[in-house]
Amino acid sequence: MSAATKTAVQPMSVSALTALVRDAVEARFQLVWVTGEVSNFTRASSGHWYFTLKDAAAQIKAVAFRGINLRLKFDLKDGLEVIARGRLTVYEPRGEYQLLVEELQPKGIGAAELALRQLKEKLLAQGYFNPLRKRRPPRPPKRVALVASATGAAVRDMIELFAKRWPLTEVIVKPSRVQGEGAAHDIASSLRLLNWLHATNRLTLDAVILGRGGGSTEDLWAFNEEVVADAIFNSQVPVVSAIGHEIDVTIADLVADYRAETPSAAVVALTPDQRELRAALRSADSRLADAIERRLELARQRVEQLATRSAFRRPLQRIHDLERELDDTAERLARAVKHRLGQASDKLANIAARLESLSPLQVLARGYSLTHTADGRLVRDADSLRPGDVIVSRFASGKVVSRVEEVHGEPPPQGGG
């Protein structure tokens, strides 16, 4: 290149070139629809979302500002296939082109359906659907609060059915929007207010019924919002969901302590039917009266049987019989005692006679005497004495004390011939 040519060329700055590229890109791609997989998703503290959209061969940076994100019904995360609408621009500090997202929707599934699935997964992980935490309301309740549309058919049906089945239950109505913009926050606020009144003893409640008639998925969407799920989960009062028809299952149904298929079914589940109870009481009263009559008849028959017994016809006869038996027994006992005493007396006399016959006094009475020394030793032969010994001779009557003068011993008799 010649010096003249070099002098003629005016080079641009990087910033200027990048600005030209940005203007060209923004003018050419003011509206684009892009589909791809989300990766490198980042949620900034400002509320903006930064991520990359990619397919098998390429990728593009993308940003969704806070105002866009607040309108989304689902959460963005890595791996999610989405369709994005927006415009292309260039981020000049880095020289990168990027997609400014103005609308996002999940690919192959509606945004509302995806949001519902994501919320269910989240609440399931947090234990909102755990059956162990659910409480069955008392039956019948003393006081119930209805959270429903004040002008809807559901609230009228429930009030009429309470009055018909169990009028003793006091019914409180807390009017609330149940569909449309802001309905979810209105329902949650009603639940929180009722719980505050209950906790402060201003309005003690046994149950709260969330009631709404049937409708489309969009009509029931307020009961799929997280704010309603939180209010039900944190409720101190058992919550009964009665939303739509049997085939309609919302997140409120899954979190509630008890789910009724319809508003009328909620009333039936909480209350007995007074007509059925009256019929049951009449039947029980009839059975009781029959049972009492049977018992009375058996008692009358028993009394009649007892009345024929002699104990009732001659009440003192048994006493007289016993007195006679007692006299007979006393007489037999006296005879037995007298007989035993006579036998004992005879036996005692025999023993006394035998003892008398063996008594030494009987021997002495025949003229014999007993001699013993002064110290009491019995004298059996003369050789045991010495002249001068003092002896005592006992007779049948009296005794004699003497002194030995002479001793003449004799040999013992010889045995045999």
C-alpha positions in Angstrom: 0.0 0.0 0.0 1.3 3.4 -0.9 1.9 6.2 1.5 -1.0 8.2 -0.2 -3.4 5.3 0.3 -2.4 5.0 4.0 -3.0 8.7 4.4 -6.5 8.4 2.9 -7.7 5.5 5.1 -9.4 6.6 8.3 -9.5 3.6 10.7 -12.5 3.2 13.1 -12.3 2.5 16.7 -13.6 -0.8 18.1 -16.4 0.9 19.8 -17.5 2.6 16.5 -17.4 -0.6 14.6 -19.2 -2.5 17.3 -21.9 0.2 17.3 -22.3 -0.1 13.5 -22.7 -3.8 13.8 -25.2 -3.4 16.6 -27.3 -1.0 14.5 -27.2 -3.3 11.6 -28.1 -6.4 13.6 -30.9 -4.6 15.4 -32.3 -3.2 12.2 -32.2 -6.6 10.5 -33.4 -8.8 13.4 -36.0 -6.8 15.2 -38.2 -9.8 15.8 -37.0 -13.4 15.8 -38.3 -16.7 17.2 -35.6 -19.1 18.4 -35.8 -22.6 19.8 -33.0 -24.2 21.8 -31.9 -25.8 25.1 -31.2 -23.6 28.1 -27.7 -23.9 29.6 -25.5 -21.8 31.9 -28.7 -20.3 33.5 -27.9 -17.6 36.0 -30.4 -15.7 38.1 -29.0 -12.2 39.0 -29.8 -10.4 42.3 -31.4 -7.7 40.1 -34.0 -10.3 38.9 -32.5 -10.5 35.4 -31.9 -13.9 33.9 -28.8 -14.7 31.8 -28.5 -18.0 29.9 -27.4 -19.6 26.7 -29.6 -21.1 24.0 -27.9 -23.9 22.1 -28.5 -26.7 19.7 -26.2 -29.4 18.4 -24.2 -27.0 16.2 -24.4 -23.5 17.7 -25.3 -21.3 20.7 -26.3 -17.8 21.4 -26.3 -15.7 24.5 -29.7 -14.5 25.9 -30.9 -12.2 28.5 -34.5 -11.9 30.0 -35.0 -8.8 32.1 -36.9 -8.7 35.4 -40.1 -7.3 34.0 -40.3 -10.2 31.5 -39.5 -12.8 34.2 -42.3 -11.7 36.6 -44.9 -12.6 33.9 -43.6 -16.1 33.4 -45.6 -18.9 35.1 -42.8 -21.4 35.1 -39.2 -21.5 36.2 -36.3 -21.5 33.8 -33.6 -24.1 34.4 -30.7 -25.8 32.5 -31.8 -28.5 30.1 -35.2 -27.1 29.4 -36.3 -26.8 25.7 -37.8 -23.4 25.1 -39.1 -21.2 22.4 -37.9 -17.6 22.8 -39.2 -14.5 21.0 -37.1 -11.4 21.0 -34.7 -9.2 19.1 -31.0 -9.4 18.4 -28.5 -6.9 19.7 -24.8 -6.6 20.4 -23.4 -6.3 23.9 -20.7 -3.8 23.0 -18.4 -4.2 26.1 -17.8 -7.8 25.0 -18.5 -7.6 21.4 -21.0 -10.4 21.7 -24.4 -10.6 20.0 -27.2 -11.7 22.2 -31.0 -12.3 22.2 -33.0 -9.8 24.2 -35.9 -12.1 25.2 -39.4 -10.7 25.3 -41.4 -13.9 25.5 -40.6 -17.4 26.7 -42.6 -20.6 26.5 -41.6 -24.3 27.0 -41.3 -26.3 23.8 -43.8 -29.1 23.4 -45.8 -28.2 26.5 -47.8 -25.2 27.6 -46.3 -22.7 30.0 -49.1 -23.2 32.5 -48.8 -27.0 32.4 -45.0 -26.8 32.9 -45.5 -24.3 35.7 -47.9 -26.7 37.4 -45.6 -29.6 37.1 -42.6 -27.6 38.4 -44.7 -26.3 41.4 -45.9 -29.9 42.2 -42.3 -31.2 42.2 -41.2 -28.3 44.4 -44.0 -28.7 47.0 -43.7 -32.5 47.0 -40.0 -32.1 47.9 -40.9 -29.7 50.7 -43.4 -32.2 52.2 -46.6 -30.2 51.4 -48.4 -33.4 50.2 -47.2 -35.6 53.0 -50.3 -37.5 54.3 -48.8 -37.8 57.8 -49.2 -34.0 58.4 -52.8 -33.9 57.4 -55.6 -33.6 60.1 -59.1 -34.9 59.7 -61.6 -32.2 60.9 -63.9 -33.1 63.7 -67.3 -34.5 62.7 -69.6 -32.8 63.2 -67.8 -29.4 63.6 -69.2 -26.7 65.9 -68.1 -23.8 63.6 -66.9 -23.8 59.9 -65.7 -21.0 57.7 -66.4 -21.0 54.0 -63.9 -19.3 51.7 -65.9 -18.9 48.5 -67.4 -16.4 46.1 -70.2 -14.6 48.0 -72.4 -14.7 44.8 -71.5 -18.2 43.6 -73.8 -21.2 43.7 -71.3 -23.2 45.7 -71.6 -21.1 48.8 -75.4 -21.2 48.7 -75.4 -24.9 48.2 -73.1 -25.5 51.2 -75.1 -23.3 53.5 -78.4 -24.9 52.6 -76.9 -28.4 53.0 -75.4 -27.5 56.4 -78.9 -26.3 57.5 -80.5 -29.5 56.1 -78.1 -32.0 57.5 -76.8 -30.5 60.7 -78.1 -27.1 61.6 -76.1 -27.1 64.9 -73.0 -26.2 62.9 -72.4 -22.5 62.8 -71.4 -21.4 59.3 -69.2 -18.3 58.7 -68.7 -17.1 55.1 -65.5 -15.2 54.2 -66.2 -13.9 50.7 -63.3 -14.2 48.3 -62.6 -14.1 44.6 -62.0 -17.6 43.3 -60.9 -16.9 39.7 -59.3 -14.2 37.7 -56.4 -11.8 38.4 -55.6 -11.6 42.1 -57.9 -14.4 43.1 -55.0 -16.5 44.5 -53.8 -13.7 46.8 -57.4 -13.0 47.9 -57.8 -16.7 48.8 -54.5 -16.8 50.7 -55.4 -13.6 52.5 -58.7 -15.0 53.6 -57.1 -18.1 55.0 -54.5 -16.1 56.9 -57.2 -13.8 58.3 -59.3 -16.7 59.5 -56.2 -18.4 61.1 -55.3 -15.1 62.9 -58.9 -14.9 64.2 -58.7 -18.5 65.4 -55.2 -18.1 67.0 -56.4 -15.0 68.9 -59.6 -16.7 70.1 -61.7 -14.2 68.3 -63.3 -16.8 66.1 -62.6 -20.4 67.1 -62.9 -22.7 64.0 -63.0 -26.4 63.5 -62.5 -26.4 59.8 -62.2 -24.1 56.7 -63.7 -25.1 53.4 -62.3 -23.8 50.2 -65.4 -24.0 48.0 -65.8 -23.4 44.3 -68.0 -24.9 41.6 -66.7 -26.5 38.4 -65.0 -24.7 35.6 -62.2 -24.9 33.1 -58.5 -25.3 34.0 -58.1 -21.6 33.6 -61.1 -20.9 35.9 -59.6 -23.1 38.7 -56.0 -21.8 38.2 -56.0 -19.7 41.4 -56.0 -22.9 43.4 -52.8 -24.0 41.6 -50.8 -20.9 42.8 -48.0 -21.3 45.3 -49.3 -18.6 47.5 -52.5 -20.6 48.1 -50.5 -23.8 48.8 -48.4 -21.9 51.4 -51.5 -20.5 53.1 -53.1 -24.0 53.3 -49.9 -25.6 54.5 -49.4 -23.1 57.3 -53.0 -23.1 58.4 -53.6 -24.0 62.1 -57.2 -24.9 61.2 -57.8 -28.0 59.1 -58.6 -27.1 55.5 -61.1 -29.0 53.4 -60.8 -28.4 49.6 -64.0 -28.6 47.7 -63.0 -27.3 44.3 -64.6 -28.0 40.9 -65.8 -31.5 40.1 -64.4 -35.0 40.9 -62.1 -35.0 37.9 -60.6 -31.6 38.8 -57.5 -32.0 41.0 -55.7 -28.8 41.9 -52.6 -28.2 44.1 -54.9 -26.9 46.8 -56.6 -30.4 46.8 -53.2 -32.0 47.2 -52.1 -29.8 50.1 -55.4 -29.6 52.0 -56.1 -31.8 55.0 -59.1 -33.3 53.3 -60.2 -33.3 49.7 -63.9 -33.4 48.8 -64.9 -34.0 45.2 -67.5 -31.2 45.3 -68.6 -28.5 47.7 -71.7 -30.6 48.6 -69.4 -33.6 49.3 -67.4 -31.5 51.7 -70.5 -30.8 53.8 -71.5 -34.5 53.7 -68.0 -35.5 54.8 -68.1 -33.1 57.8 -71.7 -33.6 59.1 -74.0 -36.5 59.9 -77.5 -36.4 58.4 -79.9 -35.4 61.2 -82.7 -37.3 59.5 -80.7 -40.5 59.4 -79.7 -39.9 63.1 -83.3 -39.4 64.0 -84.3 -42.6 62.2 -81.5 -44.4 63.9 -82.5 -43.0 67.3 -86.1 -44.1 66.8 -85.0 -47.5 65.8 -82.7 -47.7 68.8 -85.5 -46.5 71.1 -87.8 -49.2 69.8 -85.2 -51.9 70.3 -84.5 -50.6 73.8 -88.2 -50.6 74.7 -88.5 -54.2 73.4 -85.5 -55.3 75.3 -86.8 -53.6 78.5 -90.2 -55.3 78.0 -88.5 -58.7 77.6 -86.4 -58.2 80.7 -89.5 -57.1 82.7 -91.4 -60.2 81.5 -88.5 -62.4 82.6 -88.4 -60.7 85.9 -92.1 -61.1 86.4 -91.9 -64.8 85.7 -89.0 -65.2 88.1 -90.9 -63.4 90.8 -93.9 -65.7 90.2 -91.7 -68.8 90.5 -90.1 -67.5 93.7 -93.5 -66.7 95.1 -94.6 -70.3 94.9 -91.7 -71.5 97.1 -92.5 -72.3 100.8 -90.0 -69.7 101.9 -92.3 -67.0 100.7 -95.5 -68.8 101.7 -94.3 -69.6 105.2 -91.4 -67.3 105.8 -90.8 -68.5 109.4 -91.0 -72.2 108.6 -87.3 -72.4 107.8 -86.4 -70.6 111.0 -88.5 -73.0 113.0 -86.9 -76.0 111.3 -83.5 -74.7 112.0 -84.3 -74.0 115.6 -85.5 -77.6 116.0 -82.4 -78.9 114.4 -80.4 -76.7 116.8 -82.3 -78.2 119.8 -81.7 -81.7 118.6 -78.0 -81.0 118.1 -77.7 -79.5 121.5 -79.4 -82.5 123.1 -77.2 -85.0 121.3 -74.2 -82.9 122.3 -75.2 -82.9 126.0 -75.7 -86.7 125.9 -72.4 -87.2 124.3 -70.6 -85.0 126.8 -72.3 -86.8 129.7 -71.4 -90.2 128.3 -67.8 -89.1 127.7 -67.6 -87.7 131.3 -68.9 -91.0 132.7 -66.4 -93.0 130.8 -63.6 -90.7 132.0 -64.8 -91.0 135.6 -64.9 -94.8 135.5 -61.4 -94.9 134.0 -60.1 -92.5 136.7 -61.6 -94.6 139.5 -59.9 -97.7 138.1 -56.6 -96.0 137.9 -57.1 -94.7 141.5 -57.9 -98.2 142.7 -54.8 -99.6 141.1 -52.7 -96.8 142.6 -54.2 -97.4 146.0 -53.4 -101.1 145.8 -49.8 -100.3 145.1 -49.4 -97.7 147.8 -46.9 -98.5 150.6 -49.5 -97.3 153.1 -51.6 -100.4 152.4 -48.6 -102.6 153.3 -48.1 -100.7 156.6 -51.8 -101.1 157.4 -51.2 -104.9 157.5 -48.7 -104.4 160.4 -45.5 -103.7 158.5 -43.3 -100.7 159.1 -40.7 -98.8 157.1 -37.3 -98.0 158.7 -34.9 -95.4 157.4 -31.9 -93.6 158.7 -32.0 -90.1 160.0 -30.8 -88.8 156.7 -33.6 -90.6 154.9 -32.0 -93.8 153.6 -34.2 -96.8 153.6 -32.9 -99.6 155.8 -33.2 -102.9 153.9 -31.0 -105.2 156.2 -29.5 -105.0 159.6 -25.9 -105.1 158.4 -26.3 -101.6 157.0 -26.6 -100.2 160.6 -24.2 -99.7 163.4 -24.8 -99.4 167.1 -25.6 -95.8 168.0 -27.3 -95.1 164.6 -30.6 -93.2 164.9 -33.4 -94.8 162.9 -36.9 -93.8 162.2 -39.7 -96.4 161.9 -42.9 -95.5 160.1 -46.1 -97.3 160.9 -49.5 -97.1 159.3 -50.2 -94.5 161.9 -47.3 -92.4 163.3 -43.5 -93.1 163.6 -40.9 -94.0 166.2 -37.4 -92.6 166.5 -34.9 -95.0 168.2 -31.2 -95.7 168.6 -29.5 -99.0 167.7 -28.0 -100.8 170.6 -27.0 -104.1 169.0 -26.9 -105.4 165.4 -27.6 -109.1 164.7 -27.1 -109.8 161.1 -28.4 -113.0 159.3 -27.2 -114.6 156.1 -29.3 -114.2 153.0 -31.7 -117.0 152.2 -30.3 -119.7 150.0 -32.1 -120.5 146.8 -32.8 -124.0 145.4 -33.5 -127.3 147.4 
